[in-house]
């Protein structure tokens, strides 16, 4: 069972989560989410516009959602009230692989 990020926040004194993924050029893309909203993000994902993140999409594509990998969350040592959480991106419920972008 995945780590409950709300409990992780309460236990670790986390105020914000940085939900992050890597675009095709190797740049980190992230959304800073208040701990009060992390349950929704863990269930539904953090929304991003795929066309704006170098993933070979157009504005005609639906939004993509970065699904946090809760078991990989870490508290940032230089900013202890923030946790970094890597994410896997999905569009319309389908995983997005950096090597196989969705067709329009």
N, CA and C of each residue as an Amber inpcrd file, in Angstrom:
protein
   312
   0.8440000  -1.1870000   0.0000000   0.0000000   0.0000000   0.0000000
   0.8870000   1.2480000   0.0000000   0.5070000   2.2310000  -0.7690000
   1.2870000   3.4620000  -0.8850000   1.2190000   4.2760000   0.4040000
   2.2890000   5.0130000   0.6250000   2.3580000   5.9200000   1.7620000
   1.2370000   6.9480000   1.6780000   0.5790000   7.2200000   2.7820000
  -0.4280000   8.2690000   2.8590000   0.3150000   9.5950000   3.0230000
   0.3010000  10.4240000   1.9920000   1.0690000  11.6710000   2.0310000
   0.5360000  12.6660000   3.0560000  -0.7480000  12.6220000   3.3740000
  -1.2860000  13.4910000   4.4310000  -0.6810000  13.1250000   5.7800000
  -0.5820000  11.8410000   6.0470000   0.0330000  11.3720000   7.2890000
   1.5260000  11.7000000   7.2950000   2.1800000  11.5130000   6.1580000
   3.5940000  11.8480000   6.0250000   3.8080000  13.3250000   6.3680000
   2.9240000  14.1840000   5.8650000   3.0190000  15.6180000   6.1440000
   2.8800000  15.9010000   7.6320000   1.8880000  15.2840000   8.2560000
   1.6620000  15.5050000   9.6870000   2.8330000  14.9940000  10.5180000
   3.3410000  13.8240000  10.1660000   4.4390000  13.2150000  10.9220000
   5.7610000  13.9580000  10.7470000   5.9840000  14.5090000   9.5580000
   7.2790000  15.1140000   9.2260000   7.2850000  16.6460000   9.2690000
   6.1430000  17.2610000   9.5670000   6.0710000  18.7220000   9.5980000
   6.1440000  19.3490000   8.2190000   5.5840000  18.6680000   7.2270000
   5.6070000  19.1430000   5.8380000   4.4440000  20.1020000   5.6100000
   4.7410000  21.2650000   5.0390000   3.7080000  22.2400000   4.6880000
   3.3910000  22.2340000   3.1940000   4.3770000  21.8340000   2.3690000
   4.2040000  21.8170000   0.9110000   4.8560000  20.5780000   0.3240000
   4.2720000  20.0950000  -0.7600000   4.8450000  19.0090000  -1.5480000
   5.1850000  19.5410000  -2.9310000   6.3660000  19.2010000  -3.4260000
   6.7700000  19.5530000  -4.7800000   6.6170000  18.2850000  -5.6250000
   5.5180000  18.2210000  -6.3690000   5.2430000  17.0750000  -7.2400000
   5.9940000  17.3220000  -8.5470000   6.8600000  16.3970000  -8.9310000
   7.8310000  16.6600000  -9.9910000   7.9410000  15.5210000 -10.9950000
   8.2110000  15.8750000 -12.2460000   8.5550000  14.9110000 -13.2870000
   9.5870000  15.5660000 -14.1940000  10.1840000  14.7960000 -15.0860000
  11.2370000  15.2910000 -15.9680000  10.7200000  15.3370000 -17.3960000
  10.9460000  16.4890000 -18.0900000  10.4990000  16.5980000 -19.4790000
  11.5350000  15.9760000 -20.4230000  11.2710000  16.0090000 -21.7320000
  12.1500000  15.3540000 -22.6990000  13.5370000  15.9780000 -22.7980000
  13.7080000  17.2250000 -22.3550000  15.0120000  17.8710000 -22.3730000
  15.7520000  17.6970000 -21.0480000  15.1770000  16.9330000 -20.1380000
  15.8250000  16.6720000 -18.8610000  15.5520000  17.7140000 -17.7980000
  14.6620000  18.6590000 -18.0720000  14.3270000  19.6910000 -17.0890000
  13.2620000  19.1680000 -16.1360000  13.4200000  19.5110000 -14.8710000
  12.4170000  19.1420000 -13.8810000  11.2310000  20.0860000 -13.9870000
  10.0600000  19.5320000 -14.0440000   8.8080000  20.2910000 -14.0110000
   8.1480000  19.9680000 -12.6830000   7.5900000  20.9620000 -12.0330000
   7.0400000  20.7100000 -10.7070000   5.8670000  21.6250000 -10.4110000
   5.0780000  21.1690000  -9.4630000   3.9740000  21.9620000  -8.9400000
   4.0710000  21.8920000  -7.4220000   4.0830000  23.0610000  -6.7920000
   4.1320000  23.1250000  -5.3370000   2.6980000  23.0770000  -4.8140000
   2.4200000  22.0800000  -3.9880000   1.0630000  21.8210000  -3.5060000
   1.0360000  21.9250000  -1.9850000   0.0970000  22.6990000  -1.4160000
  -0.0120000  22.7430000   0.0410000  -0.3690000  21.3640000   0.6020000
   0.1460000  21.0660000   1.7790000  -0.1330000  19.7690000   2.4100000
  -1.6330000  19.5330000   2.5560000  -2.4070000  20.5950000   2.7500000
  -3.8600000  20.4570000   2.9000000  -4.5280000  19.8940000   1.6400000
  -3.8680000  20.0070000   0.4800000  -4.4490000  19.5310000  -0.7810000
  -3.8150000  18.2340000  -1.2800000  -2.8640000  17.6770000  -0.5330000
  -2.1120000  16.5380000  -1.0660000  -2.9640000  15.2820000  -1.2270000
  -3.9870000  15.1000000  -0.4170000  -4.8480000  13.9070000  -0.5880000
  -5.5020000  13.9040000  -1.9640000  -5.9780000  15.0790000  -2.4070000
  -6.5820000  15.1840000  -3.7460000  -5.5500000  14.9090000  -4.8280000
  -4.3350000  15.4310000  -4.6530000  -3.2780000  15.2160000  -5.6480000
  -2.8660000  13.7450000  -5.6910000  -2.8370000  13.1190000  -4.5340000
  -2.4610000  11.7070000  -4.4960000  -3.5190000  10.8550000  -5.2000000
  -4.7700000  11.2330000  -5.0860000  -5.8580000  10.4850000  -5.7240000
  -5.9740000  10.8130000  -7.2170000  -5.9440000  12.1230000  -7.5530000
  -6.2510000  12.5570000  -8.9210000  -5.0360000  12.9880000  -9.7370000
  -3.9480000  13.3340000  -9.0720000  -2.7590000  13.8350000  -9.7520000
  -2.7500000  15.3490000  -9.8090000  -1.5800000  15.8970000 -10.0890000
  -1.3990000  17.3420000 -10.2510000  -1.4880000  17.6580000 -11.7390000
  -2.3660000  18.5680000 -12.1070000  -2.6040000  18.8670000 -13.5130000
  -1.5320000  19.7310000 -14.1460000  -1.1610000  19.3810000 -15.3840000
  -0.2060000  20.1400000 -16.1900000  -0.7210000  20.1790000 -17.6250000
  -0.3640000  21.2200000 -18.3510000  -0.6500000  21.2840000 -19.7840000
   0.5160000  20.6180000 -20.5070000   0.2790000  19.4680000 -21.0960000
   1.3430000  18.7050000 -21.7510000   2.0800000  19.4810000 -22.8210000
   1.3700000  20.3210000 -23.5730000   2.0090000  21.0600000 -24.6670000
   3.0090000  22.0820000 -24.1600000   2.8920000  22.5020000 -22.9140000
   3.7840000  23.5200000 -22.3640000   5.0090000  22.9120000 -21.6770000
   5.1580000  21.6190000 -21.7270000   6.2440000  20.9760000 -20.9850000
   7.1510000  20.1240000 -21.8570000   7.2600000  20.4410000 -23.1260000
   8.1880000  19.7630000 -24.0310000   7.9610000  18.2550000 -24.0830000
   6.7230000  17.8270000 -24.1010000   6.4430000  16.4090000 -24.2250000
   5.7800000  16.0860000 -25.5630000   5.9830000  16.9390000 -26.5560000
   5.5270000  16.6860000 -27.9250000   4.0140000  16.6020000 -28.0490000
   3.3140000  17.4280000 -27.2770000   1.8680000  17.5240000 -27.3700000
   1.4920000  18.8760000 -27.9420000   0.2410000  18.9990000 -28.3460000
  -0.2790000  20.2690000 -28.8490000  -1.3420000  20.7710000 -27.8710000
  -1.8000000  22.0270000 -28.0460000  -2.8850000  22.5090000 -27.1840000
  -4.1760000  21.7010000 -27.3260000  -4.2910000  20.9150000 -28.3860000
  -5.4860000  20.0910000 -28.5860000  -5.5150000  18.8700000 -27.6720000
  -4.3700000  18.4990000 -27.1050000  -4.3240000  17.3540000 -26.1970000
  -4.9750000  17.7170000 -24.8600000  -5.5350000  16.7350000 -24.1920000
  -6.0910000  16.9990000 -22.8550000  -4.9620000  17.2600000 -21.8560000
  -5.3220000  17.7730000 -20.7010000  -4.3320000  17.9630000 -19.6470000
  -3.7490000  16.6210000 -19.2460000  -2.5340000  16.6710000 -18.7360000
  -1.9450000  15.4550000 -18.1770000  -1.8610000  15.6350000 -16.6650000
  -1.7830000  14.5260000 -15.9870000  -1.7650000  14.5530000 -14.5290000
  -0.5430000  13.8100000 -14.0240000   0.2220000  14.4850000 -13.1890000
   1.3990000  13.8930000 -12.5590000   0.9320000  13.1700000 -11.3000000
   1.0310000  11.8580000 -11.3160000   0.5860000  11.0230000 -10.2080000
   1.7610000  10.7930000  -9.2620000   1.6910000  11.3390000  -8.0450000
   2.8180000  11.2370000  -7.1200000   3.1580000   9.7880000  -6.7570000
   4.4470000   9.4920000  -6.7390000   4.9450000   8.2090000  -6.2550000
   5.1970000   8.3830000  -4.7600000   4.1520000   8.1950000  -3.9760000
   4.1710000   8.5310000  -2.5420000   5.2660000   7.8080000  -1.7730000
   5.5930000   6.5960000  -2.1780000   6.6200000   5.8420000  -1.4640000
   8.0210000   6.4090000  -1.6730000   8.1760000   7.3160000  -2.6330000
   9.4800000   7.9170000  -2.9150000   9.6100000   9.3430000  -2.3830000
   8.6330000   9.8210000  -1.6370000   8.6710000  11.1880000  -1.0970000
   9.8510000  11.3460000  -0.1430000  10.5260000  12.4910000  -0.2620000
  11.6170000  12.7900000   0.6640000  11.4760000  14.2220000   1.1680000
  11.8350000  14.4090000   2.3990000  11.8530000  15.7360000   3.0180000
  13.1300000  16.4310000   2.5570000  13.0120000  17.6660000   2.0620000
  14.1970000  18.3810000   1.5910000  15.0420000  18.8410000   2.7790000
  16.3050000  18.4410000   2.8370000  17.1330000  18.8030000   3.9840000
  17.3630000  20.3110000   4.1050000  17.3740000  21.0350000   2.9810000
  17.6170000  22.4760000   3.0080000  16.3330000  23.2910000   3.1800000
  15.1840000  22.6150000   3.0980000  13.8860000  23.2660000   3.2640000
  12.9670000  22.2460000   3.9220000  13.1230000  22.0250000   5.2440000
  12.4700000  20.8960000   5.9070000  10.9480000  20.9310000   5.9680000
  10.3220000  22.0250000   5.5620000   8.8580000  22.0220000   5.5230000
   8.3280000  21.6680000   4.1360000   9.2360000  21.2640000   3.2290000
   8.8620000  20.8780000   1.8620000   9.3360000  19.4500000   1.5990000
   8.4830000  18.6610000   0.9570000   8.8530000  17.3120000   0.5190000
   8.8130000  17.2610000  -0.9980000   9.8050000  16.5970000  -1.5910000
   9.8580000  16.3780000  -3.0400000   9.2490000  15.0040000  -3.3120000
   8.3700000  14.9480000  -4.3200000   7.7120000  13.6940000  -4.6790000
   7.8170000  13.5040000  -6.1890000   8.5550000  12.4870000  -6.6500000
   8.5750000  12.2170000  -8.0880000   7.1980000  11.7240000  -8.5310000
   6.9070000  11.9030000  -9.8100000   5.5830000  11.5360000 -10.3060000
   5.6690000  10.8590000 -11.6650000   4.6650000  10.0560000 -11.9440000
   4.4740000   9.4410000 -13.2520000   3.3010000  10.1610000 -13.9050000
   3.4760000  10.5640000 -15.1550000   2.4320000  11.3260000 -15.8370000
   1.4490000  10.4120000 -16.5650000   0.1790000  10.8300000 -16.5260000
  -0.8880000  10.1190000 -17.2300000  -1.7350000  11.1310000 -17.9970000
  -2.2820000  10.6840000 -19.0910000  -3.2200000  11.4830000 -19.8800000
  -4.3950000  10.5850000 -20.2090000  -5.5760000  11.0300000 -19.8580000
  -6.7790000  10.2130000 -20.0400000  -6.6170000   8.8350000 -19.4000000
  -5.9340000   8.7810000 -18.2500000  -5.7630000   7.5380000 -17.5250000
  -4.6750000   6.6240000 -18.0560000  -4.0190000   7.0210000 -19.1550000
  -2.9780000   6.2070000 -19.7670000  -1.6050000   6.7720000 -19.4140000
  -0.6760000   5.9180000 -18.9850000   0.6670000   6.4200000 -18.6790000
   1.3230000   7.0600000 -19.8960000   2.0480000   8.1420000 -19.6460000
   2.8100000   8.8200000 -20.7040000   4.2460000   8.3690000 -20.5570000
   4.7740000   7.8050000 -21.6080000   6.1680000   7.3840000 -21.6180000
   6.9590000   8.3930000 -22.4360000   8.0950000   8.8320000 -21.9450000
   8.8870000   9.8410000 -22.6510000   9.3080000   9.3920000 -24.0390000
   9.2920000   8.1030000 -24.3070000   9.6960000   7.6220000 -25.6230000
   8.5260000   7.4170000 -26.5690000   7.2970000   7.5460000 -26.0870000
   6.1360000   7.2760000 -26.9440000   5.0150000   8.2650000 -26.6440000
   5.1500000   9.5250000 -27.1290000   4.0810000  10.4970000 -26.8530000
   2.7570000  10.0980000 -27.4850000   1.6860000  10.5410000 -26.8800000
   0.3440000  10.2490000 -27.3930000   0.1050000  10.9530000 -28.7120000
  -0.6920000  10.3710000 -29.5530000  -1.0840000  11.0170000 -30.8090000
  -2.2270000  11.9780000 -30.5270000  -2.3490000  13.0540000 -31.3530000
  -3.4480000  14.0120000 -31.1060000  -4.8060000  13.3950000 -31.3420000
